[in-house]
Amino acid sequence: MEQHIFGVTEVNQLVKLLLDGEPMLQDVYVRGELSNYKMYPSGHHYFTMKDPEGALRCVMFRGQASRLRFRPENGMKVIAQGRITVFPRDGAYQLYCNSLTPEGAGDLAVAFEQLKSKLYAEGLFDPAHKKPLPPYPESIAVVTSSAGAAIHDMIRILKRRYPLAKVILLPVRVQGTEAPLEIAGAIRYANKWRVGDVIITGRGGGSMEDLWAFNDERVARAIYDSELPVISAVGHEPDVTISDFVADARASTPSNAAEIAVPDGMALRHWLAGAASGLVKSERARFEALRQRLRALEEKRVMRDRMAYVQDKRMALLHVQQRLGDISARLVSQKRQQVSVLGAALDAMSPLKVLGRGYAMAQGPSGSILRTWRDTKTGEQITVTLGEGGLVCTVDRPYEKEQRACRQKK
């Protein structure tokens, strides 16, 4: 049996096929130290992860690298998530990195990335699902701890910026094992009873463990299912939680949440004052235009002489009457000419005119016109009408034209 000889490319493709077919290598988490970290102008990041006994080449493309929340540095211990495969051209396998988390976060960071990837794949972060915030909310539901400084800061800012809004506190625990269930329940309660026009949920700053309630899947799904718009306000600006990705709006701090939840009352008053001023100017301009129009009407002749309008219409009526009279006279004259022409033509065609030229008209006993010799018979009395008067004759003998001509020749 002949031994098959592989080409280099065939071997690389075979190894790639084997690695791509291994599920464990398609979503793998690797812990190690960054080494030889380089960021290229293209936006791609290339680096090596190593531990005391080995090294692994890694690449993070521009799309994934743009989502990094920290600046990676050589020597930093991190946890990388991605897939391992072979780049056929070089024949070397490497980790295609989707996310990078500092090692200090430990298992929480891994759990965070796992839940984040899961919810992202399900579409919970889709911008199309996010609802707009009401521009002028009448009431605001705040889901947070009643004992924390965050609620006092939010109430103070809300009252200062927009005192018309009613603030309703739904007190919950924001830390500990029971916190996620209470937060999710409060959000659902606010939706069921329409407690507010918008919901703010969050807490003040703390460690990742302190903020973990807002990385819970139950809280994330409660925010996603909320019919009321939700503002996530967790920790300080660098802190990022799952709630921030799911919520309709993210605030960097609880105080910032209060600022974006309501309009600035002072700015609104200035705008209303400007609108009122503009309305007054508009009405004044309208009144002035009406005043000028009234003055123009007062100067019209009809306003100075009440009969002027009637006189003008009377003159117009006389003009119309004169035009109608002229048109009628012209039509009568035309018709008279037409009657004269028709009368002359009729007179020219009158039988009396023909009789006057020496012709005669013969009528039988019944008064019918005799057109041929066959219309009468011998001994019948006929009437002959001449140009002047007429004759009553008795038919001696009818004859045809040809017979008469023959007799004349004889």
WOKAJO-V830110 format. One record per pair of residues at least 24 apart in sequence whose C-alpha atoms are under 10 Angstrom apart, sorted by the first residue. I is the first residue (numbers start at 1). GAP is how many residues later the second one is. If there is no record, write none. Layout:
<<I;GAP> <I;GAP>>
This chain:
<<8;80> <8;81> <8;82> <8;83> <9;79> <9;80> <9;81> <9;82> <10;78> <11;77> <11;80> <12;74> <12;75> <12;76> <12;77> <12;78> <12;79> <12;80> <12;81> <13;73> <13;74> <13;75> <13;76> <13;78> <14;72> <14;74> <15;70> <15;71> <15;72> <15;73> <15;76> <15;77> <15;78> <16;68> <16;69> <16;70> <16;71> <16;72> <16;75> <16;76> <16;77> <17;68> <17;69> <18;67> <18;68> <19;64> <19;65> <19;66> <19;67> <19;74> <20;63> <20;64> <20;65> <20;66> <21;64> <22;62> <22;63> <23;60> <24;59> <24;60> <25;57> <25;58> <25;59> <25;60> <25;70> <26;55> <26;56> <26;57> <26;58> <26;59> <26;69> <26;70> <27;54> <27;55> <27;56> <27;57> <27;70> <27;71> <27;87> <28;52> <28;53> <28;54> <28;55> <28;56> <28;67> <28;69> <29;50> <29;51> <29;52> <29;53> <29;54> <29;66> <29;68> <29;70> <29;71> <29;81> <29;85> <30;26> <30;48> <30;49> <30;50> <30;51> <30;52> <30;53> <30;65> <30;67> <30;70> <31;46> <31;47> <31;48> <31;49> <31;50> <31;69> <31;70> <31;71> <31;72> <31;75> <32;24> <32;43> <32;44> <32;45> <32;46> <32;47> <32;48> <32;70> <32;71> <33;40> <33;41> <33;42> <33;43> <33;44> <33;45> <33;46> <33;69> <33;70> <34;24> <34;38> <34;39> <34;40> <34;41> <34;42> <34;43> <34;44> <34;45> <35;37> <35;38> <35;39> <35;40> <35;41> <35;42> <36;37> <36;38> <36;39> <37;35> <37;36> <37;37> <37;38> <38;34> <38;35> <38;36> <39;26> <39;33> <45;27> <45;52> <46;50> <46;51> <47;25> <47;27> <47;48> <48;26> <48;46> <48;47> <49;25> <49;26> <49;27> <49;28> <49;29> <49;30> <49;31> <49;46> <50;25> <50;27> <51;26> <56;28> <56;37> <56;38> <56;39> <57;27> <57;35> <57;36> <57;37> <57;38> <57;39> <58;24> <58;25> <58;26> <58;35> <58;36> <58;37> <58;38> <58;39> <59;35> <59;36> <59;37> <59;38> <59;39> <60;35> <60;36> <60;37> <60;38> <60;39> <60;40> <61;35> <61;36> <61;37> <63;35> <64;33> <64;34> <64;35> <64;36> <65;32> <65;33> <65;34> <65;35> <67;31> <67;32> <67;33> <68;30> <68;31> <68;32> <68;33> <69;30> <69;31> <69;32> <69;33> <69;169> <69;170> <69;171> <70;30> <70;31> <70;32> <70;168> <72;28> <72;29> <72;30> <76;26> <76;27> <76;28> <77;24> <77;25> <77;26> <77;27> <78;24> <78;25> <78;26> <78;27> <78;28> <79;24> <79;25> <79;26> <79;27> <79;28> <79;30> <79;31> <80;30> <80;33> <81;29> <81;32> <81;33> <105;102> <105;103> <105;104> <108;100> <108;101> <108;104> <108;107> <109;99> <111;104> <111;105> <112;100> <112;103> <112;104> <112;105> <112;129> <112;130> <113;129> <115;100> <115;101> <115;102> <115;105> <115;127> <116;99> <116;101> <116;125> <116;126> <116;129> <116;130> <118;99> <119;98> <119;101> <119;102> <119;123> <119;126> <119;127> <120;125> <120;126> <123;101> <123;123> <124;96> <124;97> <124;99> <124;100> <124;101> <124;121> <124;122> <124;123> <125;95> <125;99> <125;117> <125;118> <125;119> <125;120> <125;121> <125;122> <125;123> <126;119> <126;120> <127;118> <127;119> <127;120> <127;121> <128;120> <129;95> <129;117> <129;118> <129;119> <130;94> <130;99> <130;100> <130;116> <130;117> <130;118> <130;119> <131;95> <131;96> <131;97> <131;98> <131;99> <131;116> <131;117> <131;118> <132;66> <132;96> <132;97> <132;98> <132;116> <132;117> <133;64> <133;65> <133;66> <133;95> <133;96> <133;97> <133;98> <133;115> <133;116> <133;127> <133;128> <133;129> <134;63> <134;64> <134;94> <134;95> <134;127> <134;128> <134;129> <135;125> <135;126> <135;127> <135;128> <136;26> <136;28> <136;29> <136;61> <136;125> <136;126> <136;127> <137;25> <137;27> <137;28> <137;29> <137;59> <137;60> <137;61> <137;124> <137;125> <137;126> <138;24> <138;25> <138;26> <138;27> <138;28> <138;29> <138;58> <138;59> <138;60> <138;124> <139;25> <139;26> <139;27> <139;28> <139;29> <139;55> <139;56> <139;57> <139;58> <139;59> <139;60> <139;123> <140;25> <140;26> <140;27> <140;28> <140;29> <140;50> <140;55> <140;56> <140;57> <140;58> <140;59> <140;60> <140;118> <140;121> <140;122> <141;25> <141;26> <141;27> <141;28> <141;29> <141;45> <141;46> <141;49> <141;50> <141;53> <141;54> <141;55> <141;56> <141;57> <141;58> <141;59> <141;60> <141;87> <141;89> <142;25> <142;26> <142;27> <142;28> <142;29> <142;30> <142;44> <142;45> <142;48> <142;53> <142;54> <142;56> <142;57> <142;58> <142;59> <142;60> <142;88> <142;89> <142;116> <143;25> <143;26> <143;27> <143;28> <143;29> <143;30> <143;31> <143;39> <143;40> <143;41> <143;42> <143;43> <143;44> <143;47> <143;56> <143;57> <143;58> <143;59> <143;60> <143;89> <144;25> <144;26> <144;27> <144;28> <144;29> <144;30> <144;35> <144;38> <144;39> <144;42> <144;56> <144;57> <144;58> <144;59> <144;60> <144;89> <144;90> <144;110> <145;24> <145;25> <145;26> <145;27> <145;28> <145;29> <145;30> <145;34> <145;38> <145;56> <145;57> <145;58> <145;59> <146;24> <146;25> <146;26> <146;27> <146;28> <147;24> <147;25> <147;26> <148;25> <148;26> <148;55> <148;56> <149;54> <149;55> <149;105> <150;52> <150;53> <150;54> <150;55> <150;83> <150;84> <150;85> <150;103> <150;104> <150;105> <151;51> <151;52> <151;53> <151;103> <151;104> <151;107> <152;102> <152;103> <153;51> <153;101> <153;102> <153;103> <153;105> <154;46> <154;99> <154;100> <154;101> <154;102> <154;103> <154;104> <154;105> <155;100> <155;103> <156;99> <156;102> <157;97> <157;98> <157;99> <157;100> <157;101> <157;102> <157;105> <158;97> <158;99> <158;100> <158;101> <158;102> <158;103> <158;104> <158;105> <158;106> <158;107> <159;99> <159;103> <159;106> <160;99> <160;104> <160;105> <160;106> <161;97> <161;98> <161;100> <161;101> <161;102> <161;103> <161;104> <161;105> <161;106> <161;107> <162;96> <162;97> <162;99> <162;100> <162;101> <162;102> <162;103> <162;104> <162;106> <163;99> <163;102> <164;98> <164;101> <165;31> <165;32> <165;97> <166;30> <166;31> <167;28> <167;29> <168;27> <168;28> <168;31> <169;26> <169;30> <169;31> <170;25> <170;29> <170;31> <172;29> <173;30> <173;40> <174;27> <174;28> <174;29> <174;30> <174;36> <174;37> <174;38> <174;39> <174;40> <174;60> <175;28> <175;34> <175;35> <175;36> <175;37> <175;38> <175;39> <176;33> <176;34> <176;35> <176;36> <176;37> <177;35> <177;36> <178;35> <179;33> <179;34> <179;35> <179;37> <179;40> <180;32> <180;33> <180;34> <180;35> <180;36> <180;37> <180;38> <180;39> <180;40> <181;32> <181;35> <181;37> <181;38> <181;41> <182;31> <182;36> <182;37> <183;30> <183;31> <183;35> <183;36> <183;37> <183;39> <183;40> <184;29> <184;30> <184;32> <184;33> <184;34> <184;35> <184;36> <184;37> <184;38> <184;39> <184;42> <185;33> <185;34> <185;37> <186;33> <186;36> <187;32> <187;35> <187;36> <187;38> <187;39> <187;40> <187;41> <187;43> <188;34> <188;35> <188;37> <188;38> <188;39> <188;40> <189;37> <190;36> <190;37> <190;38> <191;31> <191;34> <191;35> <191;36> <191;37> <191;38> <192;34> <192;35> <192;36> <194;33> <194;34> <195;33> <196;32> <196;33> <197;30> <197;31> <197;32> <197;33> <197;64> <198;29> <198;30> <198;31> <198;32> <198;33> <198;63> <198;64> <199;24> <199;27> <199;29> <199;30> <199;31> <199;32> <199;33> <199;48> <199;49> <199;58> <199;62> <200;29> <200;30> <200;31> <200;32> <200;33> <200;34> <200;47> <200;49> <200;50> <200;51> <200;54> <200;57> <200;58> <200;61> <201;29> <201;30> <201;31> <201;32> <201;33> <201;42> <201;46> <201;53> <201;56> <202;29> <202;30> <202;31> <202;32> <202;33> <202;41> <202;42> <202;49> <202;51> <202;52> <202;55> <203;29> <203;30> <203;31> <203;32> <203;33> <203;50> <203;51> <204;29> <204;30> <204;31> <204;32> <204;49> <204;50> <204;51> <205;28> <205;29> <205;30> <205;31> <205;32> <205;33> <205;34> <205;48> <205;49> <206;28> <206;29> <206;30> <206;33> <207;28> <207;32> <208;27> <208;31> <208;32> <208;33> <210;25> <211;24> <211;28> <211;29> <211;30> <212;29> <212;30> <213;28> <213;29> <213;30> <214;26> <214;27> <214;28> <214;29> <214;30> <215;25> <215;26> <215;27> <215;28> <215;29> <216;25> <216;26> <216;27> <217;25> <217;26> <219;24> <219;27> <220;24> <220;25> <220;26> <220;27> <221;25> <221;26> <222;24> <222;25> <223;24> <223;25> <224;24> <230;31> <231;26> <231;27> <231;29> <231;30> <232;25> <233;24> <233;25> <351;36> <352;33> <352;34> <352;35> <352;36> <353;34> <354;32> <354;33> <355;30> <355;31> <355;32> <355;33> <356;30> <356;31> <356;32> <357;29> <357;30> <358;28> <358;29> <358;30> <359;26> <359;27> <359;28> <360;24> <360;25> <360;26> <360;27> <360;28> <360;30> <360;31> <361;24> <361;25> <361;26> <361;29> <362;24> <362;28> <362;29> <362;30> <362;31> <363;29> <372;26> <372;27> <372;28> <373;24> <373;25> <373;26> <373;27> <373;28> <374;24> <374;25> <374;26>>
